[in-house]
Structure formats: structure tokens, C-alpha cells
Amino acid sequence: MLKYPENGGTVNFIDKQFGNGLFPGSINNLLWISYIVMLALYASAFGSYASQLVSITGKTIDVYLLQSAIIIIALLINYLSIKLVGAIESISVVIKLAILLVFVGIGFYGFTANPENLNQLQPANWENPFLLIAGGMVIFVAYEGFELIANSIGDLKNREKNTEKVYFGAVGFVMILYILIAIVTVGSVTFAEIASAEDYVLAKAAEPMLGQTGFKIIALTAVISTFSAINATILGSSRVNFEIAKEHELPQYFCHTFLGKPVGLLITAILSLVLVNTIDLKSISTAGSSGFLLIFAIVNFVGYKKYEMLNSKKTVHLAGVVLCSIAFITLIVQQSGSNIKGVLISLGIIAFSFFIEFTYQKYLLKK
């Protein structure tokens, strides 16, 4: 991103290597569609946690109402002001990090007082390595947000100094935080409880330590976190959509504006609304993870081909290609046995990305 500091990040990086043909256009479209999938995933999580705090009808329909409402609210905020989006993000990050760090601290204190809570963390209770890796790949979407940095790199102050700090600092901190939260969660509730509360498991993990108050506080944190993710992803995905159209890989219609914002902002939100209310969470997660693993494998391949110009290490890029490819294959193979619907949706989205680009370039693109 230091070599290509313009907004659009991944889209521009892929086009620098492959030009504006069928393959780069299809991969860039896959990136945009993957963002739509992510928005649906975040909205689904928001609905699950928010329904534990707010009762509208007292029925399952509450989840659908809440997950739809949050996409619409985030869309309106993005239309109102980009500065407002930034302010909300800053406040949200401070609040949720403070609560999560307290949650981790109390959790580890609980281990000191009740060491028997650590029994579930013993190696004898671990799954086999293949399933652990595959499970990790299902939730790979949790790291999708870092790709948003690339799409906004042109707005970063002192990017020559700050780009590496932003990436390594953010990714490193989040990895450590995720691991600590996972340890506290598994050490606080049984596997059976985790399975039964899979849509709001983090709040359930706070209950043994802090009672119903803890449950509500962590549920509120998850609500804030998912809202923050939705807010930022709607903004980032509209930029991706705009950049793809600007590179003549989608119709120029997407370069138009609606109420002063790229029309892709509205279209992305509408498609996310449809997706979140028609496809289950597990299938969404698999589709999102597979899309981003494939995209990151290709991004690393571009880095491998351009390592001299990027002044980077060839072996690091090659390792990225190999590891992302292995992770993608592992995810598809493992999920084929337990979640064939998710696999078919994932492969269908990839195929659809190529189909729409082929159709556009063959029939709609003005030569």
C-alpha cells in the first residue's frame, strides 16, 4: 500500500498486476460481494445479541427486525456524514476495548480462584489439528476489517510512517485479544453451553463470573462492536464498488452518486438486507471466509511477482500464497462434510463473480 497509496487498495493492487481483464475484474467483484456477505454476517450477530437485550415481539422475528434495522441505521449515518462515521467508530472502539479487557482480566482472576475451570483447556479435550485449522478458517472473516485499511490508505496521515504501524499494531493486538477472549470463554462455560448459546456465546461466558449483569454488559459490547463493524464496512464496500466501476470492471452506473454518495452505498446495503434475511449465519460465515482467503492468496501472489518493486521479501509473499491456498482448500474440504450448503454458496459466489464480469465485458462494456 506504500507503493500504491490511492484509495481502492486491493482493487488497484490487483489491477496493477493483471490489468483490466476478466480475471482481475472477477476477483475485484468477489471482493465487493464478500463485503456484502460480511455485512450480513455482522448484522446477523447484531440481531442475535440485541435480541437478548431488547424484546419487540418476544419471538424469533425480533432477530430479523433488529438485524435489518441496524443496516438501515448505518446506511443513514453514512449518508449523513463521513465525519460522523469516524466519530462513532472512535467512541465504539474505546468502549468495547475497555469492556473486553475488563472481561479478560476478571476471567483470568477467576481461573486463579477456581483452577478447575481450566480443565476444558487441557490438550485431552482438543479437537484434531485438521478440525482446529478448519474451524479457524470458518471465522477467518473476523480479520476482514483489516482489508478496509487498504481501501482508505490515501486518507492516512503520514502514511510513509504509519502504514506499517497501523497494520502490524492492529493485527498483532487483535490476535492477542482474540486468543485471550477464547481462553476465558472456554474456561468459563462448558462446551455444551457454548453450543446452545452459539449466537451469543461471549455474553453467556460472562454470566458465571458476573451474573446476569455481566451477560447484559457483554451483550451490549457485542452490539456496539457489530454496529461499529457494519458502519465501517458499509463505507469501505461502497468505495470498493466505486473503484471497480472506475476501473471499467463494473458498469459506469456505479460511479454515479445518490444524495451525494456513491450509488454503491445504497445497493450494497440493500443486497446485505436481502442476504441476512434469507441465508443462515453458518453459511454466511463460510462464504465470507472462503472469499477473503482466495482474495488474500491472489494479493500475496501479486506481491510475490512485484517483490522487487515493492522492496519486500519474496519468500514472505510466497508463504502467504501457499498458506492462504491451503487454508481455502482445508475450509472447503472440511465444510463439505458438515455444511455442504455453505460450501455450495461459497463456490456459487465465486462462480457468480466471474459470470457477471464475463457478461459485463462481453455485452455491456463499450469497446
N, C-alpha and C positions, 0 to 999 in steps of 0.2 A: 504494500500500500504506500510505502515511502516513495517508490518509483512511479506509481500511478495514483497521485493523491486526489483525483477528482471523485466527486460523489458518484455512486453507482458501483464502486468497489469490485465485487466479484464479477458482475456483468462485463465491465470494461476489461478486467484482467483476463477473462476467458477469450474475449474478442481480440485482444492483442495477439494471442497465440493462433487462434483458429480463423480469424476474420469474421465475416458475416454470412456464413453458410448455414446449412441445415443443422449440423451437429451443434455448433455453439448456440444457435437460436433455440434449439430444443432444450439444451441444458439450462439456459437462462430462463426459459419458460418454466422448466421444472423447479427452478429456484423460487419463482413467483408463486407457483402453485403450492410449493412446500410451505411458504409463508402463510398461505390461506389455511392449509392444514394445521399449522401451528396456532393460528388464531382460534380455530375451532377447538383445539386441544386445551388452550388456556381458558377459553370461555366455558368449556365443559367442567374443568377443575373449579373455576369460579362458581359455577352453578351448584356444584356438589357441596362446597364449603359454605357458601352463602345460605343455602337451604337449611343448614344446621343452625343458623343464627336467626333467620327470618322465615316466618311462615305466612304465606299468602293465601293458599287454598288448603294447606295441610295435607297435600297429596304430592305425588311424584311430579306432577305438572309444574310445581314450583321450580324445579331444576331447569326445565325448558324456558320458563318465563325469565328467570334470573340470568341464564347464560345468553339469552337473546338480548335482554335489556342492557347488559354490560357492553356488548359490541356496539349497540346503538349509542350509548352514552360516550364511549371512547371515540366513536366517529364524530359526534357533535363537538367534543373537546378539540379534536384535530382540526375541525373546520373553524372553530372559534379563534384559536391562537396556537402557533407553534411554541411560543414562549410559555404558554400555559402548560403545554405538554411537558416541556423541560422542567418547569417548577414542580409539577405533580410527581414527575419521576424522581427528582432530588429528594423531596419530602418522603415519598414512599420508601426509597432505599434506606434512608436513615431510620425510619420507624421499624421496618421489617428486620433490618440487620440487628438493631438493638434488641428486639424481642427474641430473635433466633439465638443470639449469643447468650442471652439470659437462659433460654431454654436448654442450650447445650451445657451451660455452667451448672444449672440445677440438676440436669441429668447425670453429669459426672459426679456431682456431690452425692446423688442417690446411689450410685454404684459403690461409693466409699462406705456409705451407711448400710447398704444391702448388697454385698458382693454376689449373692446368689442370682441377682438379676443378670449377671454376665454369662450365665450358663448357655444361653442361646447363641452366644458368640463363639463358643468352642468349635474348633475345626470339625469335630464329630458331627455337628449339625449343619455343616456347609453342604451346598449342592455340588455336583461335579463341575469341574472347571468350564466345560463347554456351556452348560446352562447358565453359569455365572456370567460368562462373557456375553452370551446371547441376551440375558436379562439386562446387562449394562447397555447393550446396543438398542434395546427397546426404548430405554429412557435417554438415549443419546440426544434427543430433541431438547433436553434441558440445557444443552450448550449452544443451541441455535442462536440465542441472543447475541453472542459474540460476533456473529457474522454481520449484525447490524452496524457494528463499529466501522466495518469496511465501507458500508454504504453512506456513511456520514463523515468519512475521514477528511473531506475537503473543508469541513466546518471546524476541525480540531485546531485549537490554538497551539502554536509552537510544535507542529506535528513532527518535525525532524527529531525533537527531543522526546515528545510524549507518546508517539505511536507504540513503541515497544513497551514503554511503561504501562500503557493502558492495557495492551493485550496480555502481557505476562503477569502483571499485577492482578488483573481481574480474573483471568483463568485460574491462576495459582490459588488465589484466595477462595474462589468458589469451590474448587476441587476439595480443598481442606474442609471448608464449611459443610459440603455435602457429605463427606466421609464422617465427620463428627456427628451430624444430624442422624445419619443412618445408624451409627453405633448406639446413640441414645435411644432411637426408636426401637431397634431390635432388642435392646436391653431393658426396655420399659414395658413392652406388651408382648404377648405370646404370638406365635406365627398364626394361630387360629384367629386371634383378634385382628391381626394385620389383614388377613384375608377377608374377614367380614366387614372391615371398615376401609376397604381398599381405596374408596373415593375420597376419604378424609382421614387417612391413617395418621398424619402428623398431629392432628388435633387429638386423636384417640391416644397417641403416645404421651401427650401432656397430662392426660386425665389421672393416671396413677400418682403422678408427682404433685399436681396442683389442683386436683379435683375438677369439678365442672367449670370453675372459673378458668383454670388452665386450658381446658378444652376450648372454651369460647375465645380466649385470648389468641391461641394458636390458629383457630379457625379464622379469626379476624385478620391475623397476619397473612394467612394464605389468600384471603380475599384481597388484601392490599397488594400482595405480591403478584397475583394473577392479573389484577386490574392494571398494575404497572406494566406487566409484560404485554398485555393487549394494547394498551395505549401506545407503547413504543413500537410494537410490531406493525400496527396499522400504518403508522407514519413511515417506517422503513420499507414496508412492502409496496406502498404507493410510489416511493422513489424508485424501487427496483422496476416496477411496471413501467414507469415513465422512461427510465434509461433503456429498457429493452425496446420500447417503441421508437425512441430516439435513434437507436442503432439499426432501425428498419428490420427488426425481428418480430415485431407485432404491428398491427395496423396503426397508422398515424393518429387515429382517433384517440388513442391513449395518451397522446401528447397534448390533447385539449384539456381545458380546465372547466370545473363546475364550481361555482361560488368561490372562485379564486384559488382552488386547489386542483391538482391533477385528478382527472376523472377516475383514474385507477383507484383512488382512495375510496370512493363510493362503491365501485364494482367489487373491490377486494372485500369490503365489509359485507356486502350483500351475499357474495359467494360463501363467506365464512358462516353467515347466519344459516344458509341452506345446509351446509355441511354439518355443523354442530347439532342440528336438529334431525339429521337423517342417518348418521353413522355413529356407532358406539365408540367409546373412549379408547378401547384396546386397539381397534382397527386404525383409528386416527393416529395413535402413537407409533404404531409400526410403519404406517405410510410416511409420517414425517421423518422418522429416524432414517429410513432407507433412502429417502430423497436426499437428505443432507449428507449422509455418508458417501453417496455416489458423487455428489457435487464436490465435496471436500477432496475426494480421491482425484478428481479432474483438476481442481485448483492446485493440488500438490504436483500433479503431472506437469502443469504449465510452469510451476516453479522449478521443477527438475529440468525442463527444456531451456529455461531462461536464467539458470542459476548464475551464469557469468555476468549478465547484465544486472541481475538483482544483487550481485555481490553476496551470495548466500552459499550454504553448503549443499552440494548436490545430493549427498547421502541422506541428509535430513528430509529433503523433498521425496526422495525415493522411498524412504521408510514410511512417509506419510501415505504415499500411493499404495504401498503394499498393505499397511495396517488398515487403512480405510476400506480397501477392497476385501480383505479377509473379514473385517467386521460386517460389511454389507452381505457377503455370502453366508456368514455364520447366522446373521439375523434371519435371512430368508429361509435357510435350511431349518433352523430350529422352530421358527414360527409356522412353517409348513405343516408341522405335526400337531400344533395346538391352536393355531389361529390362521387357518387357511384363508378365511375371509380377508383378514388384514393383509396377507401376502398378495392376494389377487388384487386388492385395492391398490397396494403399493406398485405392483408391476403395471397395473392398468393406468395409473397416474403417469408413470414413466413413458409408457407407450403413447398415451394421450398427448404428452408434451411434444413428442416427435410428430404426431399426427397433425396437431394444429399448426406447427411450424412448417411442415411439408405443404399443407393446404394453403397456408398464407403465401409462402414463397412461390408456389406453382400457379396459383389462381388469383391472388389478390395484390401481390407486390408489383408495383409498376416498374417495369424494367427500364 
